[in-house]
Amino acid sequence: MKIKHYSDTDWHKDHPSGAVVFQYCLEGDPRSRENFMLTLGRQDGDFFMPRHRHNFEQIRLPLNGDMTIGERLKLKEGQVGYFPEGLPYGPQDDPLGNTPPGRRLQLVLQFGGTSGCGFMSMSQRLAARDDLAKEGEFVGPNYRHPGGKMEWGLNVIWRHVFGERLKYPMPRYPKVVIADPARFNWIPTPETVGVSSKFLGAFSERAAWIEMVKLAPGSSWTSTHATAVRLLFVVSGAGVIGAESIAPYSSVQVEAGETLNLHSSDEVQIFLMGLPPIVIPADSEAEFELVDGAAHDKV
């Protein structure tokens, strides 16, 4: 089990736009196709990204402020968005306007999807950017090769890290799936006094799931799962896991087969993301599009 606490100062300016800074909460195993990265993203400047897609999946929860995910389409504060692998979204156009820098804050989970492409760790990505910048130049999300050719930067980085062409799985869903937890009911957990949950959904044949869990003051909650890694984010409240205290914006990683015991000191609300193992069928190559470039090349 891993526990990471929120810090006011532990921010990293690693986004290619330069407008977003990250706080790294939890990270998986970069050698595994089930690798993941849970981060807090803080918007410090005007943000824009063209329409694009990824070969991994994302779950996003805006904690403060809204997020544009396409023309006239927003993921609003408190809503949860599931972004399937291979699905184009954007353009993202979020000027600060009257919002103070650093006010907008979002929880983001990026993880290897059902197709088995995996997820590149941030350390791998940054090392590749440094290497590639010795020969060419990164211009926003794009990369200018020494000969002047422009290419979507992630494609170039992927080839540099893994030695193969980046491929995009055909999306299993036609658009970003948005759940509004405010519209879900709290359902009491059987045989557990003071604990209730909102199950927000499970996705693809992998059945990766998201839910909210609430503990009344002085309640205890036990979580176990034989095969899935569970990532917990404390939205509000305080409690104790074992001998360690947790507080708002603490993150907890619970491994498959591991049991979590949480006791609340006041009302606690948890955002939980479950990641079962990936099973790759023998004919999996049939689901990919071998297309280079950002999503605006082909949608």
DRENFI-109167 format. One line per 10 residues: number of its first residue (from 1); their letters; for each residue x, y, z of N, C-alpha, C. Coordinates in steps of 0.001 Angstrom, whole numbers. Last residue first. Layout:
N
NUM) A) X,Y,Z,X,Y,Z,X,Y,Z; ...
This chain:
299
299) VKDHAAGDVL) -10450,11640,-37984,-11384,11583,-36850,-12465,10573,-37184; -7229,12517,-38732,-8297,11559,-39033,-9174,11427,-37817; -5866,14754,-37954,-5535,14145,-39233,-6605,13178,-39688; -6659,15442,-35452,-7267,16214,-36524,-6865,15701,-37893; -5179,13893,-33734,-6495,13397,-34132,-7126,14214,-35232; -1761,13860,-34935,-2819,14214,-33991,-4161,13829,-34572; 121,11023,-36261,-349,12400,-36196,-1419,12603,-35159; -368,7944,-38073,456,8899,-37333,-250,10235,-37244; -2187,5075,-37776,-2232,6415,-38329,-1370,7317,-37470; -3349,2286,-37675,-1956,2685,-37798,-1899,4027,-38519
289) EFEAESDAPI) -5680,1344,-35410,-5505,2190,-36576,-4045,2619,-36612; -6585,-1907,-34118,-5762,-704,-34167,-5859,20,-35503; -7808,-4366,-33876,-8514,-3208,-33329,-7755,-1892,-33479; -6300,-6480,-34726,-7381,-6035,-35611,-8041,-4760,-35125; -4595,-7282,-32745,-4083,-6320,-33722,-5173,-5776,-34628; -5841,-9292,-31234,-5963,-7906,-30792,-5491,-6902,-31838; -6346,-12031,-31306,-6526,-11253,-32534,-6560,-9754,-32258; -6084,-13015,-28703,-5076,-13382,-29697,-5156,-12522,-30950; -6743,-10481,-26156,-7108,-11605,-27022,-6067,-11836,-28105; -5473,-9678,-23029,-5331,-9386,-24454,-5739,-10606,-25277
279) VIPPLGMLFI) -6588,-8260,-20121,-6521,-9552,-20817,-6527,-9264,-22314; -5482,-6466,-17318,-5791,-6446,-18750,-5623,-7842,-19323; -6968,-6392,-13996,-5904,-6725,-14959,-6409,-6672,-16395; -8800,-3426,-12840,-8577,-4867,-12954,-7462,-5161,-13961; -8781,-709,-11091,-8109,-1138,-12321,-7864,-2639,-12298; -10944,1762,-9816,-10515,377,-9778,-9965,-73,-11117; -10987,4634,-7925,-10827,4127,-9280,-10253,2722,-9220; -12867,6733,-5789,-12159,5461,-5958,-12159,5057,-7420; -12914,9355,-3663,-13102,9042,-5073,-12235,7835,-5376; -14457,9753,-521,-13369,9147,-1282,-13801,9004,-2739
269) QVEDSSHLNL) -15135,11730,2246,-15582,11336,912,-14365,10943,87; -15858,11607,5675,-14847,11442,4631,-15538,11071,3326; -16564,13295,8644,-17104,12730,7409,-16037,12743,6311; -13821,12458,10868,-15014,13232,10540,-15567,12659,9238; -12342,10163,11087,-12450,11009,12274,-13581,12022,12112; -12706,6823,9875,-12901,8263,9693,-12961,8990,11032; -10546,4294,8931,-11414,4779,10003,-11488,6300,9886; -9967,1658,6702,-10006,3102,6892,-10985,3441,7997; -8079,-821,5448,-8948,-524,6589,-8851,965,6892; -7647,-2847,2632,-7560,-1499,3187,-8543,-1372,4327
259) TEGAEVQVSS) -5841,-5646,1613,-7025,-5141,2313,-6739,-3769,2898; -4814,-6956,-1540,-4492,-6242,-313,-5765,-5660,289; -5507,-7969,-3985,-5387,-8902,-2873,-5072,-8257,-1545; -3807,-5383,-5636,-4710,-6520,-5755,-4448,-7504,-4614; -3016,-2523,-3526,-2714,-3548,-4527,-3780,-4638,-4555; -3889,766,-3343,-4097,-523,-2684,-3943,-1614,-3733; -2845,3989,-2825,-2798,2886,-3782,-2885,1569,-3017; -4157,7162,-2177,-3823,5847,-1625,-3874,4812,-2739; -3699,10618,-1487,-3918,9555,-2464,-3420,8238,-1887; -5203,13572,-96,-4306,12420,37,-4689,11372,-1005
249) YPAISEAGIV) -7117,15515,-273,-6205,15377,-1408,-5089,14363,-1157; -7619,15804,3216,-8028,16152,1858,-6866,16142,867; -5786,13059,4801,-6451,14355,4826,-6904,14677,3404; -4813,10417,7006,-5078,10930,5672,-5913,12190,5800; -2305,8961,9125,-3449,9839,8916,-3574,10207,7445; -1363,5653,9833,-1098,6891,9098,-2377,7682,8859; -1688,3161,10840,-1178,4167,11775,-980,5521,11104; -4442,2353,9007,-3394,1792,9846,-2960,2822,10861; -5544,5340,8151,-5330,4031,7538,-4157,3408,8264; -7855,7702,9301,-6629,6967,9576,-6657,5659,8812
239) GAGSVVFLLR) -9074,10944,8230,-9200,9638,8861,-7839,9007,9047; -11089,13637,6959,-9835,13103,7488,-10105,11771,8174; -12500,15529,4144,-12498,14809,5412,-11137,14265,5788; -12602,14964,577,-12819,15792,1766,-12767,14910,3007; -11387,13316,-1279,-11974,14572,-1730,-12171,15515,-552; -8767,11283,-1535,-9604,11876,-494,-10098,13237,-969; -8670,8664,-3749,-8329,10074,-3589,-9306,10675,-2590; -7344,5489,-4488,-8288,6288,-3719,-7763,7712,-3610; -7206,2793,-6582,-6604,4093,-6327,-7654,4967,-5670; -6634,-641,-6602,-7573,431,-6307,-6801,1704,-5945
229) VATAHTSTWS) -6171,-3377,-8772,-5533,-2289,-8041,-6576,-1205,-7812; -7901,-6503,-8648,-7808,-5122,-9106,-6971,-4248,-8175; -8208,-9111,-7608,-7383,-8907,-8803,-7126,-7446,-9171; -9671,-9168,-5193,-8699,-10221,-5471,-7745,-9867,-6605; -10037,-6537,-2944,-10378,-7043,-4276,-9285,-8015,-4698; -11387,-4686,-215,-10470,-5691,-738,-10953,-6129,-2103; -11917,-2421,2385,-11965,-2654,946,-10941,-3707,566; -13811,-1265,5098,-12818,-2220,4635,-13011,-2459,3145; -14364,1408,7306,-14644,811,5992,-13476,-75,5594; -15954,2946,10071,-14844,2166,9530,-15282,1492,8236
219) SGPALKVMEI) -16786,6170,11528,-17095,4916,10836,-15822,4227,10356; -16507,8705,12604,-16337,7560,13483,-16631,6220,12850; -18763,10293,10383,-17750,10436,11438,-17718,9207,12351; -19398,8199,7471,-19851,9105,8528,-18755,9224,9589; -17909,8010,4343,-17914,7488,5704,-18435,8561,6648; -18503,7261,963,-18646,8242,2044,-18699,7527,3379; -17181,6928,-2268,-17446,6262,-990,-17488,7336,96; -17814,6691,-5733,-17593,7547,-4582,-17951,6745,-3324; -16168,5054,-8493,-17235,5203,-7505,-16823,6211,-6440; -15351,3374,-11496,-15224,4558,-10666,-16418,4624,-9717
209) WAARESFAGL) -13480,660,-13074,-14662,1297,-12513,-14318,2535,-11698; -12873,-1517,-15761,-12310,-486,-14889,-13468,363,-14363; -13636,-3664,-17406,-14477,-3275,-16271,-13739,-2401,-15265; -12660,-4697,-19743,-11790,-4745,-18567,-12560,-4438,-17295; -14494,-4119,-21631,-14480,-5492,-21140,-13540,-5672,-19950; -15563,-771,-20570,-14951,-1741,-21476,-14992,-3141,-20864; -16175,383,-17276,-15955,645,-18689,-15143,-451,-19370; -18635,1351,-14874,-17509,486,-15227,-17400,486,-16751; -19875,3927,-12594,-19784,3208,-13856,-18558,2327,-13954; -20445,4928,-10086,-20605,5820,-11231,-20456,5118,-12571
199) FKSSVGVTEP) -21953,4285,-7116,-21242,3602,-8193,-21506,4367,-9481; -21610,5701,-4120,-22230,6001,-5412,-21390,5309,-6481; -22137,4508,-746,-21362,4677,-1974,-22250,5106,-3130; -21569,4560,2837,-22420,4498,1654,-21582,4796,424; -21423,3790,6267,-20705,3839,4983,-21705,3708,3847; -22706,3342,8684,-22115,4656,8451,-21362,4795,7142; -22023,-81,9022,-22741,1074,9553,-21979,2357,9231; -22329,-2584,6875,-21312,-1630,7308,-22010,-357,7734; -24205,-4264,5740,-23480,-4768,6902,-22339,-3844,7349; -24068,-2655,2559,-24627,-3695,3430,-23662,-4103,4545
189) TPIWNFRAPD) -23875,810,2337,-23124,-422,2131,-23649,-1496,3080; -26466,2848,983,-25774,2282,2151,-25079,976,1806; -25941,5007,-1660,-26532,3718,-1320,-25773,3138,-125; -26667,8193,-2764,-25819,7433,-1850,-26559,6162,-1446; -27487,8711,-6207,-27890,8556,-4808,-26818,7809,-4016; -26403,11160,-8591,-26443,9780,-8101,-26846,9774,-6629; -26015,13752,-9276,-27277,13169,-9691,-27416,11712,-9250; -23455,14337,-8533,-24532,15009,-7799,-25892,14420,-8130; -21815,13061,-10379,-22067,12418,-9088,-23199,13059,-8299; -22290,12724,-13595,-22472,13806,-12629,-22803,13188,-11274
179) AIVVKPYRPM) -20149,11531,-16123,-21056,11214,-15019,-21106,12405,-14067; -19512,11188,-19519,-19526,12124,-18381,-20574,11670,-17365; -17417,9904,-21903,-18530,9561,-21021,-18442,10450,-19782; -16676,11091,-25126,-16312,11091,-23713,-17560,10804,-22881; -17922,8862,-27697,-17618,10167,-27134,-17194,10002,-25681; -18256,6237,-28530,-18233,7291,-29543,-17908,8672,-29009; -16056,3661,-27353,-17184,4548,-27086,-17107,5717,-28069; -13804,2387,-28171,-14942,1548,-27826,-16205,2370,-27566; -11730,3501,-30878,-12406,3744,-29593,-13622,2861,-29397; -9021,1594,-32010,-10296,2190,-32389,-11149,2316,-31132
169) PYKLREGFVH) -5794,2461,-30760,-6931,1537,-30813,-8190,2270,-31253; -3039,3607,-32554,-4213,4017,-31802,-5296,2952,-31890; 498,3385,-32228,-750,2965,-32869,-1910,3294,-31943; 3751,4454,-32948,2596,4586,-32064,1334,4199,-32830; 6286,2235,-33945,5314,3247,-34324,4154,3274,-33329; 9055,1677,-31714,8022,1239,-32639,7030,2365,-32872; 10739,2270,-29600,11306,1757,-30836,10295,1251,-31831; 10009,3433,-27231,9677,2021,-27420,10191,1430,-28722; 11082,6078,-27281,11095,5272,-26050,10954,3789,-26344; 10776,6987,-29908,12078,7092,-29258,12170,6172,-28040
159) RWIVNLGWEM) 8084,6612,-30390,9058,5852,-31178,10419,5844,-30501; 7082,8496,-28509,6767,7067,-28386,7774,6209,-29149; 8026,10930,-29545,8494,10472,-28238,8266,8973,-28088; 6550,11063,-31897,8009,11031,-31962,8576,10479,-30653; 3940,11181,-30904,4337,10106,-31811,5850,9942,-31836; 3942,13526,-29407,3835,12258,-28704,4233,11081,-29592; 4059,15602,-31348,5194,15293,-30502,5137,13935,-29835; 3252,15406,-34689,2680,15367,-33342,3741,14830,-32379; 5597,17202,-36715,4907,15956,-36373,4372,16073,-34955; 7042,18935,-39446,6332,19003,-38174,5564,17703,-37951
149) KGGPHRYNPG) 10233,19179,-40953,8936,18496,-40904,8337,18598,-39505; 12812,20215,-40834,11699,21149,-40853,10328,20500,-40790; 14946,18547,-40451,14654,18965,-41815,13479,19907,-41944; 14808,18002,-37685,15901,18835,-38213,15659,19331,-39638; 11243,18361,-36840,12438,17571,-37137,13537,18474,-37708; 9375,19667,-34378,9953,20026,-35664,11250,19242,-35853; 6480,18505,-32835,7943,18398,-32875,8404,18742,-34287; 3742,19860,-30799,4347,19303,-32007,5867,19265,-31902; 2647,21253,-28693,2497,19794,-28675,3146,19101,-29865; 5150,23709,-28890,3877,23337,-28283,3771,21819,-28232
139) VFEGEKALDD) 7594,22400,-30500,6821,23623,-30664,5419,23345,-30158; 10758,21122,-30005,9353,20990,-29658,8695,22360,-29745; 13189,20375,-32426,12625,21373,-31515,11152,21071,-31261; 16068,18252,-32823,14977,19051,-33351,14471,20016,-32306; 18303,17438,-31264,18345,17384,-32728,17284,18278,-33361; 17813,17750,-28627,19198,17968,-29061,19310,18004,-30582; 15250,16980,-28201,15492,18415,-28298,16931,18730,-28700; 15466,14250,-27783,14989,14714,-29082,15265,16208,-29284; 16358,14168,-25083,17162,13591,-26162,16769,14182,-27516; 14206,15406,-23774,15544,15977,-23674,16430,15468,-24806
129) RAALRQSMSM) 12124,13636,-24411,12067,15032,-24873,13457,15678,-24840; 13006,11341,-23033,12935,11321,-24496,12886,12739,-25062; 12745,12211,-20404,14070,11831,-20892,14097,11825,-22418; 9979,12582,-20300,10859,13731,-20155,12269,13423,-20657; 9022,9925,-20658,8651,10982,-21601,9628,12158,-21526; 10059,8578,-18445,10411,8142,-19798,10156,9259,-20807; 8764,10028,-16435,10229,10034,-16493,10716,9572,-17862; 6087,9425,-16942,6553,10791,-17144,8075,10849,-17208; 5598,6356,-18806,5767,7111,-17575,6279,8515,-17881; 3146,5341,-21089,4505,5829,-20914,4606,6658,-19636
119) FGCGSTGGFQ) 1186,2495,-20965,1236,3927,-20679,2675,4324,-20394; -333,46,-23221,449,485,-22073,393,1989,-21903; -1789,-1295,-25103,-700,-418,-25558,209,10,-24415; -3983,-2901,-24507,-2658,-3370,-24126,-1512,-2525,-24617; -6657,-2314,-24739,-5962,-2809,-25932,-4562,-3320,-25631; -7445,-1162,-22353,-7789,-2555,-22594,-7033,-3149,-23773; -4734,1136,-21459,-6100,705,-21742,-6232,-766,-22045; -2877,2597,-18865,-2886,1712,-20012,-4258,1105,-20211; -3987,5855,-17751,-3628,4447,-17521,-3703,3640,-18809; -4313,8694,-15789,-3996,8192,-17116,-3456,6786,-16941
109) LVLQLRRGPP) -6349,10678,-13890,-5747,9345,-13944,-5553,8986,-15405; -6418,13796,-12399,-6331,13084,-13673,-5671,11729,-13454; -8093,16470,-10917,-7492,15156,-10702,-7542,14391,-12012; -7486,19976,-11105,-8138,18787,-11638,-7359,17532,-11281; -8149,23385,-10619,-7433,22197,-10177,-8209,20960,-10600; -7798,26825,-10857,-8379,25629,-11461,-7507,24414,-11150; -6042,28643,-9626,-7352,28360,-9020,-7960,27069,-9568; -3731,29314,-10944,-3649,28314,-9888,-4968,27955,-9250; -4622,32683,-11584,-3738,31554,-11868,-3657,30607,-10676; -8122,33527,-11193,-6721,33701,-10793,-5878,32488,-11189
99) TNGLPDDQPG) -10302,34238,-13841,-9905,33233,-12847,-8441,33439,-12462; -11035,35834,-15910,-10988,36450,-14583,-10578,35477,-13483; -9123,34095,-18209,-10130,35134,-18030,-9957,35810,-16677; -7679,31812,-18939,-7960,32068,-17523,-9067,33094,-17331; -8898,29807,-21655,-8198,30993,-21144,-8580,31236,-19693; -9067,26950,-22898,-9432,27423,-21567,-8579,28608,-21154; -9755,24724,-25152,-9458,26153,-25161,-9975,26739,-23854; -9157,21896,-26793,-9289,22392,-25430,-8838,23850,-25422; -11005,20660,-29666,-9879,21358,-29032,-10208,21811,-27613; -11406,17462,-27924,-10876,18801,-28080,-11479,19472,-29311
89) YPLGEPFYGV) -10648,14067,-28851,-11402,15067,-28103,-10691,16406,-28228; -10788,10754,-30203,-10405,12157,-30336,-11269,13047,-29443; -9939,7758,-28605,-11036,8670,-28908,-10530,10110,-29065; -7939,6010,-27789,-8188,6144,-29206,-9247,7157,-29585; -9481,5165,-24702,-8290,5149,-25551,-8708,5239,-27019; -12036,7344,-23365,-11561,6049,-23864,-10300,6182,-24714; -12364,9095,-20589,-11871,9341,-21940,-11304,8033,-22486; -14790,10023,-18376,-14009,8857,-18807,-13671,9058,-20279; -15205,12538,-15945,-15136,12184,-17352,-14273,10955,-17569; -17348,13753,-13507,-16279,12799,-13790,-16336,12433,-15268
79) QGEKLKLREG) -17943,16965,-11928,-18307,15870,-12819,-17091,14978,-13065; -16739,18981,-10448,-17443,17934,-9732,-17912,16785,-10595; -17021,21333,-13028,-16503,21061,-11691,-17379,20026,-10986; -17635,19791,-16252,-17837,20804,-15217,-17277,20358,-13873; -16422,19671,-19292,-16482,18804,-18131,-16509,19740,-16934; -18151,21051,-22115,-17306,21198,-20930,-17498,20030,-19977; -18476,22099,-25369,-18608,20948,-24476,-17619,21081,-23331; -18053,23849,-27484,-19314,23946,-26741,-19544,22744,-25820; -15637,21741,-28713,-16421,22929,-29001,-17776,22850,-28306; -14111,20108,-25864,-14498,20200,-27262,-15302,21463,-27469
69) ITMDGNLPLR) -13611,20288,-23243,-13164,19051,-23890,-13568,19008,-25359; -12725,22542,-20693,-13267,22397,-22037,-12721,21118,-22672; -13513,22321,-17325,-12514,21988,-18336,-13214,21840,-19676; -14049,24429,-14385,-14477,23541,-15460,-13317,23308,-16429; -13173,24550,-10824,-13265,25056,-12183,-13664,23985,-13182; -11713,22145,-8930,-12033,23577,-8922,-12041,24068,-10361; -11727,19507,-9763,-11968,19807,-8353,-12348,21275,-8163; -12613,17412,-12353,-12306,18801,-12016,-12705,19107,-10571; -11431,14400,-13013,-12354,14969,-12040,-11936,16408,-11759; -10990,11875,-15449,-10734,13246,-15014,-11842,13717,-14075
59) IQEFNHRHRP) -9280,9196,-16747,-10409,9560,-15893,-10072,10920,-15300; -8166,7758,-19817,-8101,8795,-18801,-9407,8865,-18023; -6006,5465,-21633,-7295,5939,-21147,-7100,6987,-20050; -3943,5647,-24617,-4214,5215,-23246,-5537,5829,-22809; -3333,6827,-26955,-3455,5364,-26979,-3559,4806,-25559; -5264,9814,-27586,-4192,9074,-26936,-4403,7570,-27112; -5851,12755,-29640,-6252,11499,-28998,-5023,10833,-28399; -7080,16096,-30326,-6069,15039,-30320,-6641,13788,-29676; -7358,19477,-31129,-8052,18189,-31067,-7015,17082,-31216; -4855,21429,-29361,-5702,21083,-30511,-6407,19754,-30282
49) MFFDGDQRGL) -5056,23208,-26333,-4526,22027,-27003,-5431,21721,-28188; -4417,25893,-24155,-4995,25451,-25426,-4273,24198,-25904; -4772,28086,-21435,-4481,26720,-21884,-5170,26441,-23211; -3224,30652,-19613,-4180,30313,-20666,-3788,28974,-21286; -1945,29307,-16458,-2005,30260,-17561,-3067,29857,-18557; -2075,27364,-14544,-1440,28617,-14156,-1490,29681,-15245; -3931,24755,-13347,-3794,25646,-14489,-3269,27006,-14041; -2786,21703,-12164,-3163,23068,-11792,-2911,23994,-12974; -3531,18348,-11626,-3123,19343,-12601,-3657,20705,-12218; -2416,15562,-9923,-3197,16781,-9812,-2643,17756,-10839
39) TLMFNERSRP) -2367,12158,-11142,-1786,13473,-10915,-2858,14494,-10558; -1403,8915,-11586,-2445,9740,-10983,-1818,11071,-10608; -661,6681,-14063,-151,7869,-13370,-1346,8674,-12878; 192,3246,-14872,-733,4365,-14688,-2,5527,-14047; 483,47,-16567,1063,1223,-15923,37,2357,-15849; -117,-2310,-17740,-1108,-1769,-16810,-570,-552,-16048; 2064,-3162,-19055,1024,-2564,-19900,-112,-1998,-19041; 5039,-2390,-17204,3788,-3117,-17329,2836,-2404,-18275; 7165,-809,-16725,7424,-2011,-17513,6148,-2789,-17820; 6336,1188,-15014,6473,1517,-16435,6771,313,-17313
29) DGELCYQFVV) 3949,722,-12624,5189,112,-13092,5341,393,-14588; 2436,3797,-11450,2531,2348,-11537,3906,1895,-11995; 2115,6470,-9085,2567,5971,-10377,2709,4458,-10310; 421,9237,-7583,749,7814,-7590,1172,7403,-8991; 851,12136,-7814,281,11475,-6642,731,10015,-6555; 2525,14913,-8768,2430,13480,-9016,1994,12773,-7743; 1245,17806,-9906,1690,17178,-8664,1444,15688,-8832; 2010,20031,-12614,1555,18752,-12096,2063,18507,-10680; 741,22875,-14393,1763,22241,-13567,1156,21012,-12899; 149,24387,-17531,-329,23483,-16487,859,22924,-15718
19) AGSPHDKHWD) 1291,25808,-19536,237,26483,-18777,-250,25667,-17590; 3029,24462,-21146,3602,25407,-20202,2586,26088,-19316; 2361,22507,-22927,1765,23822,-23127,2414,24883,-22252; 3581,20146,-22021,4162,20854,-23172,3582,22232,-23415; 4086,19957,-18465,3154,19890,-19592,3717,20676,-20776; 5728,20254,-16271,6102,19243,-17255,5159,19163,-18449; 6471,21703,-13729,6007,22302,-14982,6409,21405,-16149; 5314,20549,-10640,6296,20370,-11707,5713,20881,-13026; 5131,21025,-7094,4543,21169,-8423,5638,21138,-9483; 4959,21041,-4067,5515,19979,-4921,4865,19981,-6306
9) TDSYHKIKM) 3724,22841,-2319,4935,23270,-3037,5452,22261,-4061; 1652,21824,-896,1454,23137,-1519,2594,23516,-2450; 805,18414,-1260,1801,19412,-869,1502,20724,-1586; -932,15504,-106,-897,16731,-895,157,17683,-341; 632,12296,286,-110,13438,802,73,14663,-99; 228,8937,-462,914,10181,-841,36,11347,-402; 760,5610,280,-12,6802,620,826,8019,274; 473,2247,-781,1199,3505,-839,247,4644,-471; 847,-1195,0,0,0,0,886,1250,0
